[in-house]
Structures are given as structure tokens and as C-alpha cells.
Amino acid sequence: MITGEIKSQVDGIWDAFAAGGVVNPLTVIEQMTYLIFLRRLDEQQQLKEKKANLAGIPIKDVAYLKKQDAIRWSNFKNKEPETMYELFTKPQVKMDNLTVFEHMKNLGADNGVFAKYMKGATFMIPTARLLDQVVQLIDKINMDDKDTKGDLYEYLLSKIASAGRAGQFRTPRHIIDMMVKMMAPNKEDVICDVAAGTCGFLIGCAKYIQEEQKEWFMDKKFRKHFNDVMFNGIEFDPTMLRIGAMNLQLHGIDQPKLRGTDALSETNADVRDEYTLILANPPFKGTLDSDSVEKSLTQICKTKKTELLFLALMLRTLKVGGRCAVIVPDGVLFGGSNAHKSIRKEIVDNHKLDAVIDLPSGVFKPYAGVSTAILIFTKTGTGGTDNVWFYKMNNDGYSLDDKRNEIKENDIADILSRWSARKKEAKRKRTEQSFLVPISEIQANDYDLSINRYKEIVYEEIEYDSPSKIIADIESLDKERKSALAQLKKMLR
């Protein structure tokens, strides 16, 4: 768990950027990411050098040649600010006309998935003084422990909430953890987030396995699967791709399979029947040019709306038997267009819809107040929906206003408990917080999946006095008021 000291250190770096004129949160995070990577790169090579010296053998896969020592973190951090800044901004003749930054961009995938996506990266720290400040502050952070590095980056990413980027915001960590626990990744799973962003769902799955299934790592075959196959992500924004890649690396996932492409386009058309588990929170409220959308998706659901197209994409990319937990806007549940109805019908009739969890509208505040739900379904291709589990979440442990302060009321534990014992849910009444609805009733209601369509509300009967008695009471009170006013006047004479 991240400590107050590390939070203070990250806040200090954030404040330094603001004082130096860099105020865009995504820019701050990206520039910090580059510097963290440079520090790790040098530390990893130092470790290789120590091992090579002990073994008396040459180093393989070096990030820095001997002539490039000046642009290593351990060296440039001790330079005067202006000299350090020149190493970042002016090509060094003795080092093949490279700067620190250009060298980092040229490293390639041998140095981890982050280095693979450095094309287009831009150095945006405007002054020598700010660069020196940030380098010195980052150098003081203890990053020896893997969990500390991961927690540090997650805290850094929590600040992205104020970025205000349309469609790009972090899914709250506790919602990710709840969804991961509900899906319970298994040993053979091939997991994907089709709108990966900062890769929070992939990291949530990795941490779940590391904490709940430690014995799996005794198996060499599983370790290889975990490191090379299990984690996959698709993200078209280069900035988010780099941030997500660094997030994965700092959590000990060095070789995830990330695709830098538009998940809904023809460039992603070859991804079919590949994954056994998808967890995602894809973009809401977007529309695309129909010509740019991969044709198989519009065959499932003829629409330009991204939230519907992503559901079609998940059905295409899942293997038969694969499971999915996805956050969708409420409109997906009850929208009346042909596209809305067709995607719901596809999931209910041709696959297996397992659950609909209605989330409170404040879950994504302060940066979005949209009402959302979690859909959980299994790809079968032959149907299988019988009874769909509905749950109305009222509280997620935080206030539902812009402040999102921690509160006692929290339905997550109850959701996990009821989900794990779904057979007992058949006994619950429609007036309760969760209940089952048979497929026949959903079909009869035009595939409406909104919980309010099925939930029953008991209204307490309230008896009121007759109008004549109410009028008599008002007249009595009026007499008392006049009498009191008359006495007050007498007292003032």
C-alpha cells in the first residue's frame, strides 16, 4: 500500500511541474513516465553489470554502450541543471548525435513493452531548472519494491481525473477489483481489455492472481503463460498506450501484448476468437464514420455508436466459452433503436447473459456523471441465457458527489457474496436489492435490461385527515395566532 511519504513525494513532483508552467495532467504524467523509465533502465543495466562482473562474462542486451555513459541516469542526475538539460535537448557528438531522449526512443522492444511504443514521444519539460527539480525528486523515491512501484504509479494515475479528456478517465480501482473478483481469472485465461487506457483491468487481474493464487507460480508453464500470453490490451491513443505500458511494467508485467490500433477499425480485423476473458470500460457516447468501422461489427449491430460497437467487438474477439464483464452507459440497457435492440437480442438469445449490475450515477464523478451498469455475459453462439441476475448498487463506499469522500455504506461485499451464491437468489423477491429474471420475461419486454423494468417497489399507504378536519385545524391555529397577537399588542401599550 502506498505510504504518506510516497504520496508526498509524488505531490511534490506534481507541484514542481505546476510551478514550472506544465499544468496539463496527462503531460505531467507522461513526462514523469519517461523519467521513471530512464531511471529503471539505468538500474537494470547496473544490475546486469554486477552479475556479469561476478560471473566474468560479457553483458547481453545492454541499453547503454560504454560511450553512452553520460546519458545514463546515474551520471546525468549529478550534472548542473544547464548541462543536464543540454543532454536532453542537444545531440551529443560523442554519442552518435543522440540526446538522452532520442536514445530512449530508439531502444526498441528488447527493453520492455514501454520502449516499443516510444514513437511520437515528445520531451516537454521547458526549463533546465524544472528538469533538475523533477530528476532530483524522482531519484529520492524508493522504488526497490515492485508493489511500491506499482502503487506509486497508480497514485500518479489517480490524478488523471482532472485531465478532462473526452472519453478518457480511469475506472475507479475498487470497481475494477470488484469486477475482477466476480470474473475470478483462471489459470488458462487469456485476458484482454479492448479499450485498455492505463491498463487498470489487466493489472487488477494480475494482482488478483498474485494474491489469491500464489501456488500457480510454482508451475513453470504457468509462469511463461503469465509473462508472455495472459495479458493483452488494445489502445489507439499513443499517450495512453505508453502510460499503460509503463503501468504494466511497474507492476512486474514486462511482456504484455499491447496493440496500438483503433479496436473498431479494419486494422484490428484479424483479432477473432482469441480471448477467454474480457474486462473493459470502453468509450461512451461516441459516434464513428461507418466507413471506418470493421464490417463484421456492423453485421452484428448496424450502428455508429461506439458503446454498441464495442459489445459487438467483444463477441467477435472472445473464444466460445469466453466471459466478459463490461461497463456500459444505461442507454445500452433500454435504448429503443434497432441497433440497441439487436445487440441486446444477440447477447440474450445467441449467447448467455449472466448479470446486470446497476451502478450509482456518481461512480465516475467528478469527471463524469453518466449512469452506468455492468454487463456480464458468456459467448456461446448457441444461446444459454436462462435467468439473469440483476443487482441495484446504491453505494460503492464513497459519496456520490464530486468530492467522493469515503463513507460506511458500501454494497460491494454484498454483491460479491450474492454473486458467489447465485443459486439462492431464486428465492429473492423483486422488492429486494437483487433478484433473478427469466429470459422469457426479458424477451417479452423487448429485451429491456434496465433493472427498473423488473424491480418492484412497495409503497406504504399513508392515511391523511379529511379535508374538513384539515380546514378546521387551520382555523383553530388561526384563532390561536390572532389571540397571541392581540396579547402582544396589549403588552406593548
DAWOLIN-V327318 format. One record per pair of residues at least 24 apart in sequence whose C-alpha atoms are under 8 Angstrom apart, sorted by the first residue. I is the first residue (numbers start at 0). GAP is how many residues later the second one is. D is the distance in whole Angstrom. If there is no record, write none. Layout:
{{I | GAP | D} {I | GAP | D}}
//
This chain:
{{0 | 146 | 8} {0 | 147 | 7} {0 | 150 | 6} {1 | 146 | 6} {1 | 149 | 5} {1 | 150 | 6} {1 | 153 | 8} {5 | 135 | 7} {5 | 146 | 7} {6 | 145 | 8} {6 | 148 | 7} {8 | 128 | 7} {8 | 129 | 8} {8 | 132 | 7} {9 | 142 | 8} {9 | 146 | 7} {11 | 125 | 8} {12 | 120 | 8} {12 | 121 | 6} {12 | 124 | 6} {12 | 125 | 8} {15 | 114 | 7} {15 | 117 | 7} {15 | 118 | 7} {16 | 113 | 7} {16 | 117 | 8} {19 | 106 | 8} {19 | 107 | 8} {19 | 110 | 6} {21 | 103 | 8} {23 | 139 | 7} {24 | 134 | 7} {24 | 135 | 6} {24 | 137 | 7} {24 | 138 | 5} {25 | 134 | 6} {25 | 137 | 6} {26 | 97 | 8} {28 | 127 | 7} {28 | 128 | 7} {28 | 131 | 8} {28 | 214 | 8} {29 | 209 | 7} {29 | 212 | 8} {29 | 213 | 7} {30 | 92 | 7} {30 | 93 | 7} {30 | 94 | 7} {32 | 210 | 7} {32 | 213 | 7} {34 | 100 | 7} {34 | 103 | 8} {35 | 102 | 7} {36 | 209 | 8} {37 | 34 | 8} {37 | 35 | 6} {37 | 66 | 7} {38 | 34 | 5} {38 | 35 | 8} {38 | 100 | 8} {40 | 70 | 8} {41 | 30 | 6} {41 | 31 | 6} {41 | 32 | 7} {60 | 49 | 7} {62 | 44 | 7} {62 | 48 | 7} {66 | 27 | 7} {66 | 28 | 6} {67 | 27 | 6} {70 | 28 | 7} {70 | 29 | 5} {71 | 28 | 8} {76 | 55 | 8} {76 | 58 | 7} {76 | 59 | 7} {80 | 47 | 5} {80 | 48 | 6} {80 | 50 | 7} {80 | 51 | 5} {81 | 46 | 5} {81 | 47 | 8} {83 | 44 | 7} {83 | 48 | 7} {84 | 42 | 8} {84 | 43 | 5} {84 | 46 | 7} {84 | 47 | 8} {111 | 137 | 8} {111 | 142 | 6} {111 | 143 | 6} {112 | 132 | 6} {112 | 133 | 8} {112 | 136 | 8} {112 | 141 | 6} {112 | 142 | 6} {112 | 143 | 7} {112 | 145 | 8} {113 | 128 | 6} {113 | 131 | 5} {113 | 132 | 6} {113 | 135 | 8} {116 | 121 | 7} {116 | 124 | 7} {116 | 125 | 6} {117 | 124 | 7} {119 | 118 | 8} {120 | 118 | 8} {145 | 104 | 7} {145 | 105 | 6} {145 | 106 | 7} {146 | 104 | 7} {148 | 101 | 6} {148 | 102 | 7} {149 | 97 | 7} {149 | 100 | 5} {149 | 101 | 5} {152 | 94 | 6} {152 | 97 | 8} {153 | 93 | 8} {156 | 41 | 8} {160 | 205 | 8} {160 | 206 | 6} {161 | 205 | 7} {163 | 203 | 7} {166 | 116 | 5} {166 | 117 | 6} {167 | 29 | 7} {167 | 115 | 7} {168 | 198 | 8} {169 | 27 | 8} {169 | 28 | 7} {169 | 30 | 8} {170 | 29 | 8} {170 | 110 | 7} {170 | 193 | 7} {171 | 191 | 8} {171 | 192 | 7} {172 | 27 | 8} {175 | 24 | 7} {175 | 25 | 6} {175 | 28 | 7} {176 | 27 | 6} {177 | 234 | 7} {177 | 238 | 7} {178 | 100 | 8} {178 | 146 | 7} {179 | 24 | 7} {179 | 25 | 6} {179 | 28 | 7} {179 | 99 | 8} {180 | 27 | 7} {180 | 235 | 8} {181 | 234 | 7} {181 | 237 | 7} {181 | 238 | 8} {182 | 140 | 8} {182 | 142 | 7} {184 | 24 | 7} {184 | 92 | 8} {186 | 29 | 7} {186 | 35 | 7} {187 | 34 | 8} {187 | 37 | 8} {187 | 42 | 8} {188 | 41 | 6} {188 | 86 | 8} {188 | 87 | 5} {188 | 88 | 6} {189 | 39 | 7} {189 | 40 | 4} {189 | 41 | 6} {189 | 42 | 8} {189 | 84 | 8} {189 | 85 | 5} {189 | 86 | 5} {189 | 87 | 6} {190 | 39 | 6} {190 | 40 | 5} {190 | 41 | 6} {190 | 84 | 6} {190 | 85 | 6} {190 | 86 | 5} {190 | 87 | 6} {190 | 88 | 8} {191 | 39 | 6} {191 | 40 | 5} {191 | 41 | 5} {191 | 42 | 8} {191 | 83 | 7} {191 | 85 | 6} {191 | 86 | 5} {191 | 87 | 7} {192 | 39 | 7} {192 | 40 | 5} {192 | 41 | 6} {192 | 85 | 6} {192 | 86 | 5} {192 | 87 | 5} {193 | 39 | 6} {193 | 40 | 5} {193 | 41 | 7} {193 | 69 | 7} {193 | 84 | 8} {193 | 85 | 8} {193 | 86 | 6} {193 | 88 | 7} {193 | 116 | 8} {193 | 120 | 8} {194 | 38 | 7} {194 | 39 | 6} {194 | 40 | 5} {194 | 68 | 7} {194 | 85 | 6} {194 | 86 | 7} {194 | 87 | 5} {194 | 88 | 8} {195 | 37 | 5} {195 | 38 | 6} {195 | 39 | 5} {195 | 45 | 8} {195 | 48 | 7} {195 | 84 | 7} {196 | 38 | 6} {196 | 40 | 8} {196 | 43 | 5} {196 | 44 | 7} {196 | 46 | 8} {196 | 47 | 6} {197 | 42 | 6} {197 | 43 | 7} {197 | 45 | 6} {197 | 46 | 4} {197 | 47 | 8} {197 | 49 | 7} {198 | 34 | 7} {198 | 45 | 5} {198 | 46 | 8} {198 | 48 | 7} {198 | 49 | 7} {199 | 44 | 8} {200 | 78 | 6} {200 | 79 | 7} {201 | 29 | 6} {201 | 30 | 8} {201 | 31 | 8} {201 | 46 | 8} {202 | 45 | 7} {202 | 48 | 7} {226 | 26 | 6} {226 | 27 | 7} {226 | 28 | 6} {226 | 29 | 7} {227 | 27 | 6} {227 | 28 | 6} {227 | 29 | 8} {228 | 27 | 7} {228 | 28 | 7} {229 | 26 | 8} {230 | 25 | 5} {230 | 26 | 6} {231 | 24 | 6} {231 | 25 | 5} {231 | 26 | 6} {231 | 27 | 8} {232 | 24 | 6} {232 | 25 | 5} {232 | 26 | 6} {233 | 24 | 6} {233 | 25 | 5} {233 | 26 | 6} {233 | 27 | 7} {233 | 28 | 8} {233 | 29 | 6} {234 | 24 | 6} {234 | 25 | 5} {234 | 26 | 6} {234 | 27 | 7} {234 | 28 | 7} {235 | 24 | 5} {235 | 25 | 4} {235 | 26 | 5} {235 | 27 | 7} {236 | 24 | 8} {262 | 50 | 8} {263 | 29 | 6} {263 | 30 | 6} {263 | 33 | 8} {263 | 45 | 7} {263 | 46 | 7} {263 | 49 | 7} {264 | 27 | 6} {264 | 28 | 5} {264 | 29 | 5} {265 | 26 | 7} {265 | 27 | 7} {265 | 28 | 5} {265 | 29 | 8} {267 | 26 | 8} {268 | 25 | 6} {270 | 45 | 8} {270 | 46 | 6} {271 | 44 | 6} {271 | 45 | 4} {271 | 46 | 7} {271 | 47 | 8} {272 | 43 | 6} {272 | 44 | 5} {272 | 45 | 5} {272 | 46 | 4} {272 | 47 | 7} {273 | 43 | 6} {273 | 44 | 6} {273 | 45 | 6} {274 | 42 | 6} {274 | 43 | 5} {274 | 44 | 6} {274 | 47 | 7} {275 | 42 | 6} {275 | 43 | 6} {275 | 44 | 8} {275 | 45 | 7} {275 | 46 | 4} {275 | 47 | 6} {276 | 41 | 7} {276 | 45 | 6} {276 | 46 | 5} {276 | 47 | 6} {277 | 36 | 7} {277 | 40 | 8} {277 | 44 | 8} {277 | 45 | 6} {277 | 46 | 5} {277 | 47 | 6} {277 | 48 | 8} {278 | 45 | 6} {278 | 46 | 5} {278 | 47 | 6} {279 | 45 | 7} {279 | 46 | 5} {279 | 47 | 7} {280 | 45 | 6} {280 | 46 | 5} {280 | 47 | 7} {281 | 25 | 7} {281 | 28 | 7} {281 | 44 | 8} {281 | 45 | 7} {281 | 46 | 8} {282 | 24 | 6} {283 | 44 | 7} {283 | 45 | 7} {299 | 42 | 8} {299 | 43 | 7} {299 | 46 | 8} {300 | 38 | 6} {300 | 39 | 8} {300 | 41 | 6} {300 | 42 | 6} {301 | 37 | 6} {302 | 36 | 6} {306 | 25 | 8} {307 | 24 | 7} {307 | 31 | 8} {307 | 32 | 7} {307 | 35 | 7} {310 | 32 | 8} {311 | 31 | 7} {314 | 64 | 6} {317 | 61 | 7} {318 | 60 | 7} {319 | 59 | 5} {319 | 60 | 5} {319 | 61 | 7} {320 | 57 | 6} {320 | 58 | 5} {320 | 59 | 6} {321 | 56 | 6} {321 | 57 | 6} {321 | 58 | 8} {322 | 53 | 7} {322 | 54 | 6} {322 | 55 | 4} {322 | 56 | 6} {323 | 51 | 8} {323 | 52 | 6} {323 | 53 | 5} {323 | 54 | 6} {324 | 49 | 7} {324 | 50 | 6} {324 | 51 | 4} {324 | 52 | 7} {325 | 48 | 5} {325 | 49 | 5} {325 | 50 | 7} {326 | 45 | 7} {326 | 46 | 6} {326 | 47 | 4} {326 | 48 | 6} {327 | 44 | 6} {327 | 45 | 6} {327 | 46 | 6} {327 | 47 | 7} {328 | 41 | 7} {328 | 42 | 6} {328 | 43 | 4} {328 | 44 | 6} {329 | 41 | 6} {329 | 42 | 5} {329 | 43 | 6} {329 | 120 | 7} {332 | 115 | 6} {332 | 116 | 5} {332 | 117 | 5} {333 | 113 | 8} {333 | 114 | 5} {333 | 115 | 6} {333 | 116 | 6} {340 | 105 | 7} {340 | 106 | 7} {343 | 103 | 6} {343 | 104 | 8} {344 | 102 | 6} {346 | 30 | 7} {347 | 35 | 7} {347 | 37 | 6} {347 | 91 | 8} {347 | 99 | 8} {348 | 34 | 5} {348 | 35 | 8} {348 | 36 | 7} {349 | 30 | 7} {349 | 31 | 5} {349 | 32 | 5} {349 | 33 | 4} {349 | 34 | 7} {350 | 26 | 8} {350 | 27 | 6} {350 | 28 | 5} {350 | 29 | 5} {350 | 30 | 5} {350 | 31 | 6} {350 | 32 | 4} {350 | 33 | 6} {350 | 34 | 7} {351 | 25 | 6} {351 | 26 | 5} {351 | 27 | 6} {351 | 28 | 7} {351 | 31 | 6} {351 | 32 | 5} {351 | 33 | 4} {351 | 34 | 8} {352 | 24 | 4} {352 | 25 | 6} {352 | 31 | 8} {352 | 32 | 5} {352 | 35 | 6} {353 | 24 | 7} {353 | 31 | 7} {353 | 33 | 8} {353 | 34 | 5} {353 | 35 | 6} {354 | 33 | 5} {354 | 34 | 5} {354 | 35 | 6} {355 | 32 | 7} {355 | 33 | 6} {355 | 34 | 5} {355 | 35 | 7} {355 | 93 | 7} {355 | 95 | 8} {356 | 33 | 6} {356 | 34 | 5} {356 | 35 | 6} {356 | 36 | 7} {357 | 32 | 8} {357 | 33 | 6} {357 | 34 | 5} {357 | 35 | 6} {357 | 92 | 8} {357 | 93 | 7} {358 | 33 | 7} {358 | 34 | 5} {358 | 35 | 7} {359 | 33 | 6} {359 | 34 | 6} {359 | 35 | 7} {359 | 36 | 8} {359 | 40 | 8} {360 | 39 | 7} {361 | 37 | 8} {361 | 38 | 4} {361 | 39 | 6} {361 | 40 | 8} {362 | 33 | 7} {362 | 37 | 6} {364 | 35 | 7} {364 | 36 | 7} {364 | 37 | 5} {364 | 38 | 8} {364 | 39 | 7} {365 | 35 | 7} {365 | 36 | 4} {365 | 37 | 7} {365 | 38 | 8} {384 | 54 | 6} {385 | 52 | 6} {385 | 53 | 5} {386 | 49 | 6} {386 | 50 | 5} {386 | 51 | 4} {386 | 52 | 6} {387 | 48 | 5} {387 | 49 | 5} {387 | 50 | 6} {387 | 51 | 7} {388 | 33 | 8} {388 | 36 | 8} {388 | 45 | 7} {388 | 46 | 6} {388 | 47 | 5} {388 | 48 | 7} {389 | 44 | 5} {389 | 45 | 6} {389 | 46 | 6} {389 | 47 | 7} {389 | 61 | 7} {390 | 24 | 8} {390 | 42 | 6} {390 | 43 | 4} {390 | 44 | 7} {390 | 60 | 8} {391 | 41 | 5} {391 | 42 | 6} {391 | 59 | 7} {392 | 40 | 8} {429 | 24 | 7} {429 | 25 | 5} {429 | 26 | 5} {430 | 24 | 6} {430 | 25 | 5} {430 | 26 | 6} {430 | 27 | 7}}
//
